[in-house]
């Protein structure tokens, strides 16, 4: 594998650009200059990231303390896939924010941290081993807190501190497992099938299973896994809409990526399969799916309802991953991409409605489709995708998840999983579709005479239309993604080793 300094570009270019933006004096950072600067950095970084995603095997070692403790970038199929999802969502939400925050006095600070987090997320995706992943995972948490704290209100400060407390608690759980992996493996490089040394783990299986569980639970904090989901419905409503969009669409997926690395590239699927770790996390994921949907159904605040929805939907992914069968894993990875596009669009639609009307509660949105028809159509189509209505993308991923569960033979999850997913889909329809129905069909007693257009401008509409288009396109032509994901599925599920015999 050849070394390539080009890997520095998509990672450190936006980080340095963001730092420079934060250091610039206030006066030169006028709106047009700021907009052009931010858009240029986003586009150039997206192009560089796409070049890495489409390129061949490369790596770059930045620092080496020992053979195990190195900071190295080595984009594999998993990292390239997640980097692609991050790039699409980050670019769309970034363009939206150029108009959404145009009147903000603190928009320079927002865009500075927005660029920094983008670079750190790409570093996280391109990480070649656990030390590199953990370093940038922590940096992602610290650098994304200012996005939650943006308006510096009391509620924002409390939400930011809660987000930080939960995230650091999860990171400490991961660190616990880090110590044991360092002791019981020859390498911490991400390797399909796991890195545990069979000669070292004999007699320590119980301890290592506990370490694996804590690492999964620690990364599950960022993914909103029950009972550590409390930061999500607190942070999303107070953050600006573009920040809520990337928190829900991308940053929670960093926890999912961490769980994938633990399951398939560090401990190995064979080591976890059939153990109490698999059973416990599967139970937690189904509890989270149902609980998140029910809380979203009962919630009246628009952004908070979408936040609870994220709690539920991300655990669809966790459930698929923990079944440890190829079809369910493929459904989980598809849902990573589909949910990112759908939920980012839903938050952007909510942000546009709040920006144009000031309405933040669901019961205030009656007739909103008459004033903002394009925005509500985008919301409706993405809501249908999230429910799982064909031919939209959400249907495809949920079909794979249910078929994978049914074929897994893992009682009782082979039948309980599809039942819970179906109930969650019905609840999803119950908390999203009435917004569209009342928005487009407000009834005879609605004041039609007072209607006026409040549609968002093109800078806000274009990202929403792009994400809605992707939701439709990937539902009609899922082969665009399934074909690209198949080599990854074959890799992570084609690795079997002697570790499974030690577990048994």
N, C-alpha and C positions, 0 to 999 in steps of 0.2 A: 504494500500500500504506500503510495507516494505522499510525501509531505507537501502541503500547499498553504502558503501564507495568505492565499485568497480568502480562506475561512475567517480571517480577521475582519474582512470588510463588512459582511452583514451583521457581525456581532458588535464590533467596537465603533464602527462609523456612527450608528444612531446613538450609542452611549456618549461618545465624545460630542456629537452634535447637540444632544440634550443638555449636557453639562455646560457647553458654550452658551446655549440659549439661557440657562439659568444665571450665568455670570454676566450676560449683557446688561448694560444700563437700561433703564426703563424707556428713555426717550427714543433711542433708535429702533426699539422693538414696536414700531407702529403696526397697525392691523395688516396692511398690505404686505409689509416686509415679513412680519411674523407668519402670515398665511403662506406666502411663497416659500419661505425657508422650511417650514414644517412639511408642506406638501412635497417639496423637492427631496427632503431627507427620506420621507416615507416611500416615495416612488423608487428612489435609487436603492434603498435598502431592500425593498420588495424585489427589485430586479436581481440584486446580488443573491438574495435568498433563493430565488427561483433558479438561478444558475447552479447553486449548490445542490438544490433538490433534484435537478435534472442531470447533474454530473455523475461521474464515476466515483469509485472509492477513494477518499482522501482522508488525511488526518493532519493534525497540527498539535505538537506538544509544547505547552507554554512553560511548564514548571515540573521538575522532577525532584522529589525528596528521597523516596525509595521506589522500588519497583511497583509497589502497590499504591503509594501516595503520589500520584501525578495529576496534573491538570492538563487534560488532553481533549481536543475536539476530534470526534470520529463519527460523522453522520452515517447512521445506518438506515435501513428501510423505515423503522419506527420513527426515528428522529426526523427524517425527511417528510414523512406523512404529517406529523404534528406541526412541523415548521410551515408546511403549506397551509394548514388550517389557520395557524396564527397569522400568517401574512395576509390572507384574504380578509379575515375579520378585522385585523388591526388597521388595514388600509381603508376599509369601508367606514369603520367607526371614526377614524381619523379625519377623513374627508367631511363626514357629518359634523364633527366637532368644530371645524373651521367656521361654520355658520352658527352653530348652536352657542358657541362661546364668544361670538364677535363683540358683544357688549360687556364682557367680563373684564374687570380691571386686573384680575390675576391669571389671565389666560396664558401669559408667558410661562408662569410656573407650571400650569397644567401641561402645556405642550412639551416643556422640558422634561418632566417626569414621564410623560407619555412616550417620548422617544427612547428614554433610558430603559424603561420597562420592556419595550419592543426588542431592543438589543439583548437584554438579559434573557428574555424568553427564547430567542433564537439560540443563545449560548446553552440554555437548558436543553433544548431539543437536540443540539449537536454534541452534547456531552458524551464522551466515550467511556466513562467509568463513573463509579459511585462518588468519589471525592469531588470530581468536577460537577456532577449533578447536584450534590448537596450544597456546594458553595453557591452556585447560581440560583438554587431553589431558595436559599435564605436571602440572597440579594433581591430576588423577585419580590419576596414579602416586604422587605424594608423599603424598596423603591416604589411599590404600589400603594403603600399606606397614604402618601400625599394625594393620590387620586381620590381616595375616600374622604380625606380631610379638606377637600378643595375649598368649600365655602366657609370653613373655620367656625361654623356655628357650634353650639353646645352639643346638639345631636350628632353632628359630624365628628366631633372630637371623641365622644363616647363610642360611636360606631368604629372609628379608626383604632381606638385602643382595644376594643373587643376583637376586632379583626387581627390585630397584632398579637394579642394574648393567645387566642385560639391557634393561630398559625405557628407561633413559637412553641407552644405546648406540643403540637403535632411534630414539629421539627425535632424536639428533644426525644420523642418516641423513636423517630427514625434514627437518631444518633445512637440510641441504645443498641439497635440492631446492627448499625455500622460497626461498632466495636467487635461484636461476635463474628460478623462476616470477615473482618480483617484477621481474626485469629484462626478461623476454620476454613480459610480458602487460600489458594496460592495467588489469586489475582482478583482485583475488584473491577476489571474491565467487563463491560456488559457482554455476556456470552449467551447465545441461545442455548437453553437447557440448564443453565445455572453454573455457578463457579465453586460450589462446595467441594472440598477434597474428601472423597470417600474414606481415605485412610485416617483423616483427622476427626470426622464427625461420629465415628462409631462410639456409642454410649452417651452421646450428647444430643440425640435427636429431640428430646423434649425441650431442652433449653433453646435449641435453634428454632423449633416451632414457635416458642414464645417470642423469640426475637422477630421471626417473620410476621407474626400477628401484630406486634407493636409497630413494625414498619408499615404494614398495610393500614393499620388504624391511624398512624401518624399522617400518612399521605391522604387518608380518607378525610381528615379534617378539612383540607383544602377542597376536596371533592364534595363536602357537605354531607358526609355520612353520619347518620344518627348514632349516638346522641351528641355529636360534636358539630352540628350544623348551625348552631345559634348565631354565628357571625354573619351568615348570608342574608337573612331577612332584615338584619339590622343595618348592614353596610350598603346594600343596594338602593334603598329608598333615599338616602341622604347624599349619595354620590351623584355627580352630573350624569345625564343619560348616556353619553359616550363611555364614561368610566363604568357604569353599570353594565353596558353592553359587553365590554371586554372582560370584566370580572366574571360575568355569567357565561359568556361564550368561550373564553380562552383560559383565564387564570384558574378556574376550577378544574380545567382539563390538565393543568400541571400536576395536580394530585392524581388524576387518572394515569398520566404518563409515569408517575412515580410508582404506582401500583403495578403497572405493566412491567416496569424494570425489576421490581421485587419478585413478581410471580414468575416471569419467563426468562429473565436474564441474570438473576442473582441466585435465588434459591432453587428455581426450576419448578415447572408444573408438576413433575413426578414427585417431588419432595412434599408438596402441599396436598396433592390429590388424596381424597379419602380421609383426611385428618380433621381434627376439631377446628383447625384454623379455617379450612374451606367452609365447613358447616356454619361456623359462627359468623363469618363475613357475609355469607349468602343470606342468613337470617337478618342481619343488620341491613343489608341492601334492600330486601323486600319490605321490611318495616319502614325504611326511609322512603321507598317508592310510594307506599300507601299514605304515610303520614304527611309527606310533602304535598301530595295531591289534595288530601283532605283539608290541610291548612290553607292551601291556595284557594280552594272552593269557598272557604269561610271568610277569607280576607276581602276587605272592601277597598283598600288602597291599591291603585293600579300597579305601581312598581313593586310594592311588597308582594302582591299576588304573583307577579312574574318571578320574584325571587324565590318564593316557596315552590313555584313550578320547577325552577332550576334544581332545588334540593331533590325533588322527585326524579326528574329526568336524568340527572347525572348518575343516580343509583341504578337506572336501567343499564348503564354501561358497566358499573361495578358488578352487577348480577351476571351479565354476559361473560365478563372476564373470569369470574370465580367458578363458573361452570366447568372451565378447563376443557372445553370441546371446540373443535375448529369452527363450526357453523355459528355458535354463540359468540365466539371471539370475533368473528368477522362482523356479526351484527353489532357488537359493542364498538368496534372501530368505525363502522359506518355511522353509528349514532354520534360518535365524537364529532365528525364533520357535519352531519346533518343538523344536530342540535346547535352547534356553534353558529351556523348560518341562520337558523330559524330564530334562536333566542336573541342573537344580536339584532336581528331585524325587529323583533317584537319590542325590545327595549328602545331601539331608535324610533319606532312608531310612537311608543309611549312618550318619549322625550319630545318628539315633534308636537304631539297633542298638548303636553304641558307647556311647552315653549310658546305655542300659538294661542292657547286659551287659558292657561293657568289652572286647568282642571286636573286634579290629582286622584280623585276617587272614581270608582267604577260607576256609582250611581249618579254621577254628574255627566256621563258621556252619552246620554240619550240624544239622538239626532246628530251626533258628531260626524256621521257619514255624509250628511247633507252639506256640511261645511268643509270637511276634509276627506273627500271621497277617495283620492288616490292613496292617502295614508292609511285609511281604514281598509281598503282593498288589500294592501300589502299585509296589514295586520291579520286580516281574515284568512288569506291564503296560507300564511305562515302558521296561524293557529290550527288550520285544518291539517297542515303537515305535522304539527306537534301531536295532534290527536292520533294521527296514523291513518288518515283517509287517503286511499289511492286516487290518483297516481302520484301523489306528492312524496317527497323523499322520506319523511318519517315512517311511512308505511313499510318501506323496504327494510330499514334497519330493525323495526319491531317484528317484522315477519321472520327475519333471520334469528332474532333473539328467541322468539317463541318456538320455532322449529328446532333450534339448538337445544333448548330446554327439554322439549318433548323427546328428542333423540338421545339425550344424555343418559337416561336410565338412572338418574340420581334421585332416588325417592327421599322426601316427598317433593323436592324442588322441580322435578320433571313435569308435574301437573300444577303444583302450587304457584310456580313462577308465572306461567301464562295466565292463570286466574287473576293474580294480583296485577299483572300488566294490563289485563282487560279492564279491571275495575278502575285502575288509574287512568286509562284512556277515556272511560266514561266520565270520570271526574274532571279530566282535562277539558273535555267538551263542555262540561257544565260550568267551568269558570272562565273559559275564553269565548265561546261562541255567543253567549248572551250579549256580550259587549258589541259584537258585530250586528246581531239581530236588532238590538235597541238603537244602535247607531245608524243603521240604514232604514229601519222601520219604526220610527218613534211614535206612531199612532195618530189618530185624527185630532186629538187635543193638543198636539204640538204646535208651537208658534211658528208656522211656516213663513209668515210675513216678515219676521225679524231675521230671517236667514241672511248670512253673508259669507262669502268665501274666506276661509282662514287657512287655506292650504299652504303648507311649508314651501319655501323656495327650492330651486333646483339643486342647490348644494346639499340640502337635506334629503330631497326626494331621490336623487340618483343612487346613493348607497342603499336605500331601502329597496329600490327597484332591482338593483343588482342582486341583493341577497334573496329577494323573492324569486327572481329569475333562476337563481341557483337551486332554490328549493324545488321549483317545478322541473328544471332540466335534469337534476340528479335523480328525481323520482321517475321521470320518463325513461332516462338512460342510465340506470344504476351501474351498468357495465363499465362506465367511465371510471368508476372507483373500485368496483369489485375486482376488475382485472388487475389493477395496480396493487391491490391489497393481497391478492392471492399468494405471491411469493413470500410476503411477510407471514401470512398464516401458515404456509407450508414450513417456514423456517422455525417458528416458535413451537409448533405442534409436532414437528418431525424429529425433535431431539429427545431421545430416551436414554437413560443412563442407569448405572448401578445404584444410584442414590435411592431409587424407589424400593429396591430390595432391602435397604437399611431401614427405611421407614416401616416396612412390613415386618 
